[in-house]
């Protein structure tokens, strides 16, 4: 939500407003000041002195007066996945001393669709204080989003993709680099989980928000490769990030593929709780292998309760942190940091920064073991994974 700066100008109204502000200041000097017009309600980079991570509106107003330039990461919806990215963004802002360089790092929210991204990007094009942008592409082939990114580049804004990339064969020029998971590898590792848990194979359904997103395309393809020929794809069901629809998709899959369906595959983070909710509701846990991407807090509870067999977990904290790090380096023209992060930039796939993968299983009794996965993939029991979360003050990943 933005405050409008338009309307009829009234000197009398201005004088009254100024007097009211002065009076309020005399009554309570401890009150936080009202956010400046350039602030948005979705920005949460500032932490209070208690370290709780809550936004400081007073600090935000002070930043506006100091004319800080902004580095923005544009998320697609409110979810625990992006909460972890926000934690990384905040730590990067502190560790890299952005404010001493006249910069701020903020996380803004899109409505999850490509049209919403276009609208946001057009807004950013009118705001000269933005110097860097990290975006998770909802639709890898959306030309309108790509064109808005190119317009921002022409204005000097540094662009990277985070979490989900554009189509690299067509639109690689619209961003400097991609920071996130090797999604094809992640899909293969999830497929390997399914093969290790259910050696006899069977039919599977994948559940995702938008199947046109680059991360969805690569994960679904990778799952098929990793699971092997004993598994057959029955359907890919999309929900547009609508949670009730995500659950309804699971119900329909179970109903429509009786006798064939053996494995339920969650591709985006919220698909995991959608799957477990319905499976518990129908009382059919023993009939299905459940493997999912990401570790929302609810999913962590469900794997602990035995309702998820394995999770492939990304590192959104690192995406937020390294996204800010690279965008700051590009803005500062710090070639040493850019070279350190992307030593092969300019070569094939040298513009990809991998933030890593983890396989998480409930406990040591799982039939899965580190030998089933690639050398770059970290294998953890739930207990060890929780220890890692606590290290970074995270509730999920």
C-alpha positions as CSV (number, residue, x, y, z in Angstrom):
1,X,0.0,0.0,0.0
2,X,1.3,3.4,-1.0
3,X,0.3,6.8,0.3
4,X,-1.0,9.1,-2.5
5,X,0.9,12.3,-3.0
6,X,-1.8,13.7,-5.3
7,X,-4.8,15.8,-4.6
8,X,-5.7,19.5,-4.1
9,X,-3.0,21.5,-2.2
10,X,-4.3,23.4,0.8
11,X,-1.9,25.7,2.7
12,X,-4.3,25.8,5.6
13,X,-4.5,22.0,5.7
14,X,-0.7,21.8,5.6
15,X,-0.5,24.2,8.6
16,X,-3.0,22.2,10.6
17,X,-1.1,19.0,9.9
18,X,2.2,20.6,10.9
19,X,0.7,21.8,14.2
20,X,-0.7,18.4,14.9
21,X,2.6,16.7,14.3
22,X,4.4,19.2,16.6
23,X,1.8,18.6,19.3
24,X,2.1,14.8,19.0
25,X,5.8,15.1,19.2
26,X,5.5,17.1,22.4
27,X,3.1,14.6,23.9
28,X,5.1,11.5,23.2
29,X,8.6,11.7,21.8
30,X,9.0,7.9,21.9
31,X,6.3,7.2,19.3
32,X,7.6,5.8,15.9
33,X,7.3,8.3,13.1
34,X,5.0,7.6,10.2
35,X,6.6,5.8,7.3
36,X,7.6,8.0,4.4
37,X,5.7,7.7,1.2
38,X,8.4,5.6,-0.5
39,X,8.1,2.8,2.1
40,X,5.9,-0.2,1.5
41,X,4.2,-2.4,4.1
42,X,5.9,-5.5,2.8
43,X,9.4,-4.3,3.5
44,X,10.9,-6.0,6.6
45,X,14.6,-5.4,6.6
46,X,14.9,-3.7,10.0
47,X,15.1,-5.5,13.2
48,X,14.4,-4.1,16.6
49,X,17.0,-4.1,19.4
50,X,15.5,-7.3,20.9
51,X,16.5,-9.2,17.8
52,X,13.0,-10.4,17.1
53,X,13.1,-9.5,13.4
54,X,10.2,-7.1,13.6
55,X,10.1,-4.2,11.3
56,X,11.1,-0.9,12.9
57,X,8.9,1.8,11.4
58,X,10.9,4.6,13.0
59,X,14.1,3.2,11.4
60,X,12.3,3.0,8.0
61,X,11.3,6.6,8.2
62,X,14.8,7.6,9.2
63,X,16.1,5.7,6.2
64,X,13.8,7.6,3.8
65,X,15.1,11.0,5.2
66,X,18.7,9.8,4.7
67,X,18.0,8.9,1.0
68,X,19.1,5.4,1.2
69,X,19.3,3.5,-2.1
70,X,17.4,0.1,-2.1
71,X,18.3,-3.4,-3.0
72,X,15.0,-5.3,-3.4
73,X,14.3,-9.0,-3.4
74,X,10.8,-9.6,-4.9
75,X,9.1,-12.7,-3.4
76,X,6.0,-14.3,-4.9
77,X,3.8,-14.9,-1.9
78,X,4.0,-14.9,1.9
79,X,5.3,-18.3,3.0
80,X,7.9,-19.6,5.5
81,X,10.2,-20.2,2.6
82,X,10.6,-16.5,2.1
83,X,10.8,-15.9,5.9
84,X,14.1,-17.8,5.7
85,X,15.2,-15.7,2.7
86,X,14.3,-12.5,4.7
87,X,16.5,-13.7,7.6
88,X,19.4,-14.1,5.1
89,X,18.7,-10.7,3.6
90,X,18.8,-9.1,7.0
91,X,22.0,-10.8,8.1
92,X,23.6,-9.7,4.8
93,X,22.5,-6.1,5.3
94,X,24.2,-6.2,8.8
95,X,27.3,-8.2,7.9
96,X,28.1,-6.3,4.7
97,X,27.4,-2.9,6.4
98,X,25.0,-1.8,3.7
99,X,23.8,1.2,5.6
100,X,27.3,2.6,5.8
101,X,27.3,2.5,2.0
102,X,24.0,4.3,1.8
103,X,22.1,1.1,0.9
104,X,19.2,-0.8,2.4
105,X,18.0,-4.4,1.6
106,X,14.2,-5.0,1.5
107,X,11.9,-7.9,0.7
108,X,8.7,-7.0,-1.2
109,X,5.8,-9.3,-2.0
110,X,4.2,-10.0,-5.3
111,X,0.7,-11.7,-5.6
112,X,2.4,-14.8,-7.1
113,X,1.3,-14.3,-10.7
114,X,3.3,-13.0,-13.7
115,X,0.9,-10.1,-14.1
116,X,1.6,-9.0,-10.6
117,X,5.3,-9.2,-11.3
118,X,4.9,-7.0,-14.4
119,X,3.0,-4.4,-12.3
120,X,5.7,-4.5,-9.6
121,X,8.5,-4.1,-12.1
122,X,6.7,-1.1,-13.7
123,X,6.4,0.5,-10.3
124,X,10.1,-0.1,-9.7
125,X,10.9,1.7,-12.9
126,X,9.4,4.9,-11.5
127,X,11.5,4.7,-8.3
128,X,15.0,6.1,-8.8
129,X,16.2,4.9,-5.4
130,X,16.3,1.2,-6.5
131,X,19.7,0.0,-7.6
132,X,19.4,-3.7,-7.4
133,X,16.7,-6.3,-7.8
134,X,16.5,-10.1,-7.2
135,X,13.4,-11.7,-8.7
136,X,12.0,-15.2,-8.6
137,X,10.5,-15.7,-12.1
138,X,6.9,-17.1,-11.9
139,X,6.9,-18.0,-15.6
140,X,10.2,-18.7,-17.2
141,X,8.9,-17.7,-20.7
142,X,6.9,-14.6,-19.8
143,X,8.1,-12.0,-22.3
144,X,6.4,-9.1,-20.5
145,X,8.4,-9.8,-17.3
146,X,11.6,-10.1,-19.3
147,X,11.0,-6.8,-21.1
148,X,10.4,-4.9,-17.8
149,X,13.6,-6.4,-16.5
150,X,15.5,-5.1,-19.5
151,X,14.0,-1.7,-19.0
152,X,15.3,-1.7,-15.5
153,X,18.7,-2.7,-16.7
154,X,18.8,0.2,-19.1
155,X,18.2,2.5,-16.1
156,X,21.2,1.0,-14.3
157,X,19.4,-1.4,-12.0
158,X,21.4,-4.6,-11.4
159,X,19.2,-7.7,-11.9
160,X,19.6,-11.3,-10.7
161,X,17.1,-14.1,-10.5
162,X,16.6,-15.9,-7.2
163,X,15.0,-19.3,-6.6
164,X,13.5,-19.6,-10.1
165,X,15.2,-18.4,-13.3
166,X,14.0,-17.2,-16.6
167,X,14.3,-19.4,-19.7
168,X,18.1,-19.4,-20.1
169,X,18.1,-20.3,-23.7
170,X,15.9,-17.2,-24.6
171,X,16.3,-14.6,-22.0
172,X,19.6,-15.0,-20.2
173,X,20.5,-11.4,-21.0
174,X,17.8,-9.9,-18.8
175,X,19.7,-10.8,-15.6
176,X,23.3,-11.0,-14.5
177,X,23.1,-14.3,-12.7
178,X,20.9,-16.9,-11.0
179,X,21.2,-17.6,-7.3
180,X,19.5,-20.7,-6.0
181,X,19.1,-24.4,-6.2
182,X,20.2,-26.6,-9.1
183,X,16.6,-27.5,-9.6
184,X,17.2,-30.3,-12.1
185,X,19.6,-31.9,-9.6
186,X,17.1,-31.3,-6.8
187,X,14.4,-33.1,-8.8
188,X,16.7,-36.0,-9.4
189,X,17.5,-36.3,-5.7
190,X,13.8,-36.3,-4.9
191,X,13.3,-39.0,-7.5
192,X,16.1,-41.0,-5.9
193,X,14.3,-40.7,-2.6
194,X,11.2,-42.2,-4.1
195,X,13.2,-45.0,-5.7
196,X,14.9,-45.8,-2.4
197,X,11.7,-45.7,-0.4
198,X,9.5,-47.7,-2.9
199,X,11.7,-49.9,-5.1
200,X,8.7,-51.4,-6.9
201,X,7.8,-48.0,-8.3
202,X,4.3,-47.2,-9.5
203,X,2.3,-44.2,-10.5
204,X,3.0,-40.7,-9.1
205,X,1.4,-37.3,-9.3
206,X,3.4,-34.0,-8.9
207,X,1.7,-31.0,-7.2
208,X,2.9,-27.4,-7.9
209,X,1.7,-23.9,-8.1
210,X,2.7,-23.0,-11.6
211,X,4.2,-25.6,-13.9
212,X,5.6,-22.9,-16.2
213,X,8.0,-21.8,-13.6
214,X,11.6,-22.8,-14.3
215,X,12.1,-24.4,-10.9
216,X,8.9,-26.5,-11.4
217,X,9.9,-27.5,-14.9
218,X,13.3,-28.7,-13.9
219,X,12.2,-30.4,-10.6
220,X,9.5,-32.4,-12.4
221,X,11.8,-33.4,-15.1
222,X,14.5,-34.3,-12.6
223,X,12.2,-36.4,-10.5
224,X,11.4,-38.5,-13.5
225,X,15.1,-39.0,-14.2
226,X,16.0,-39.8,-10.6
227,X,13.0,-42.1,-9.9
228,X,13.7,-44.3,-12.9
229,X,11.6,-46.4,-15.3
230,X,9.6,-48.2,-12.6
231,X,7.8,-44.9,-11.9
232,X,5.2,-43.5,-14.2
233,X,3.9,-39.9,-14.2
234,X,0.1,-39.9,-13.9
235,X,-0.5,-36.2,-13.7
236,X,0.9,-32.8,-12.8
237,X,-1.7,-30.7,-10.9
238,X,-1.4,-27.0,-10.5
239,X,-3.1,-24.8,-7.9
240,X,-1.9,-21.2,-8.7
241,X,-0.6,-21.0,-5.1
242,X,-4.2,-21.3,-3.8
243,X,-4.0,-23.4,-0.6
244,X,-7.5,-24.8,-0.7
245,X,-7.0,-25.8,-4.3
246,X,-3.7,-27.5,-3.5
247,X,-5.6,-29.7,-1.0
248,X,-8.4,-30.4,-3.5
249,X,-5.8,-31.4,-6.1
250,X,-4.6,-34.1,-3.7
251,X,-8.1,-35.4,-3.1
252,X,-8.8,-35.6,-6.8
253,X,-5.5,-37.3,-7.5
254,X,-6.2,-40.0,-4.9
255,X,-9.8,-40.4,-6.2
256,X,-8.9,-40.4,-9.9
257,X,-5.9,-42.8,-9.8
258,X,-7.0,-45.5,-7.5
259,X,-5.0,-48.7,-8.0
260,X,-2.2,-46.9,-9.9
261,X,-1.1,-44.1,-7.6
262,X,1.7,-45.0,-5.1
263,X,3.7,-41.8,-4.7
264,X,2.7,-38.2,-3.9
265,X,5.3,-35.6,-4.9
266,X,5.2,-32.0,-3.5
267,X,7.1,-29.6,-5.8
268,X,6.6,-26.3,-4.0
269,X,6.9,-25.7,-0.2
270,X,3.2,-25.5,0.7
271,X,2.4,-28.6,-1.3
272,X,3.8,-30.7,1.6
273,X,1.2,-29.7,4.2
274,X,-1.5,-29.9,1.5
275,X,-0.6,-33.5,0.9
276,X,-0.4,-34.5,4.5
277,X,-3.6,-32.8,5.4
278,X,-5.6,-34.8,2.9
279,X,-3.8,-38.1,3.5
280,X,-4.6,-37.8,7.2
281,X,-8.1,-36.8,6.5
282,X,-8.7,-39.8,4.3
283,X,-6.7,-42.2,6.6
284,X,-4.6,-43.5,3.7
285,X,-1.1,-42.9,4.9
286,X,-0.1,-46.6,4.6
287,X,-1.0,-46.5,0.9
288,X,1.4,-43.8,-0.3
289,X,5.0,-42.8,-0.3
290,X,5.3,-39.0,0.3
291,X,8.3,-37.0,-0.8
292,X,8.4,-33.2,-1.0
293,X,10.5,-30.2,-1.6
294,X,11.3,-27.7,1.2
295,X,10.7,-27.7,4.9
296,X,7.9,-25.4,6.0
297,X,7.4,-25.5,9.8
298,X,4.3,-27.6,9.4
299,X,6.2,-30.0,7.1
300,X,8.8,-30.4,9.8
301,X,6.1,-31.3,12.3
302,X,4.7,-33.8,9.8
303,X,7.9,-35.6,9.0
304,X,8.5,-35.8,12.8
305,X,5.0,-37.4,13.1
306,X,5.8,-39.9,10.3
307,X,3.6,-38.3,7.7
308,X,6.4,-37.5,5.2
309,X,9.1,-40.0,4.1
310,X,11.7,-37.6,2.9
311,X,12.3,-33.9,2.0
312,X,14.7,-32.3,-0.4
313,X,15.5,-29.0,1.3
314,X,16.8,-25.8,-0.3
315,X,18.6,-23.0,1.4
316,X,16.4,-19.8,1.0
317,X,18.5,-18.2,3.8
318,X,21.5,-18.4,1.5
319,X,19.5,-17.2,-1.4
320,X,18.6,-14.0,0.5
321,X,22.1,-13.5,1.8
322,X,24.0,-14.2,-1.4
323,X,21.5,-12.3,-3.5
324,X,22.1,-9.1,-1.4
325,X,25.9,-9.8,-1.5
326,X,26.0,-10.1,-5.3
327,X,23.7,-7.1,-5.9
328,X,25.8,-4.9,-3.6
329,X,29.0,-6.0,-5.4
330,X,27.5,-5.2,-8.8
331,X,26.3,-1.8,-7.6
332,X,29.7,-1.0,-6.0
333,X,31.5,-2.4,-9.1
334,X,33.4,-4.7,-6.7
335,X,34.9,-7.1,-9.3
336,X,36.7,-9.1,-6.6
337,X,33.4,-10.2,-4.9
338,X,31.8,-10.9,-8.3
339,X,34.8,-13.0,-9.3
340,X,34.8,-14.8,-6.0
341,X,31.1,-15.7,-6.3
342,X,31.0,-16.4,-10.0
343,X,34.6,-17.4,-11.1
344,X,33.4,-18.7,-14.5
345,X,31.0,-15.9,-15.4
346,X,30.9,-15.5,-19.2
347,X,31.4,-19.3,-19.7
348,X,28.6,-21.8,-20.2
349,X,26.5,-21.8,-17.0
350,X,29.1,-19.7,-15.3
351,X,26.3,-17.3,-14.2
352,X,24.7,-19.9,-11.8
353,X,25.4,-19.7,-8.1
354,X,24.4,-22.9,-6.4
355,X,23.1,-22.5,-2.8
356,X,23.0,-26.2,-2.1
357,X,20.7,-29.1,-1.2
358,X,19.9,-31.2,1.8
359,X,18.1,-34.5,2.0
360,X,16.2,-34.7,5.3
361,X,14.8,-38.1,6.6
362,X,12.9,-38.7,9.9
363,X,15.6,-40.7,11.6
364,X,18.3,-43.3,11.3
365,X,15.7,-46.0,10.6
366,X,15.0,-44.6,7.1
367,X,15.9,-46.9,4.2
368,X,17.6,-44.0,2.6
369,X,21.4,-43.3,3.1
370,X,24.0,-40.8,1.8
371,X,25.3,-43.3,-0.8
372,X,22.1,-42.9,-2.8
373,X,22.7,-39.2,-3.5
374,X,25.2,-37.0,-5.2
375,X,28.4,-35.8,-3.6
376,X,27.2,-32.2,-3.4
377,X,24.0,-33.1,-1.5
378,X,24.0,-33.1,2.3
379,X,22.2,-36.0,4.0
380,X,20.7,-35.2,7.4
381,X,18.3,-36.8,9.9
382,X,15.6,-34.5,11.2
383,X,17.4,-34.0,14.5
384,X,20.6,-32.7,12.7
385,X,18.5,-30.6,10.4
386,X,16.8,-28.9,13.3
387,X,20.3,-28.1,14.8
388,X,21.2,-26.4,11.5
389,X,17.9,-24.4,11.6
390,X,18.6,-23.2,15.1
391,X,22.1,-22.0,14.1
392,X,20.5,-19.5,11.8
393,X,17.4,-18.8,14.0
394,X,15.1,-20.3,11.4
395,X,11.8,-22.1,11.7
396,X,11.9,-23.6,8.3
397,X,13.8,-23.7,5.0
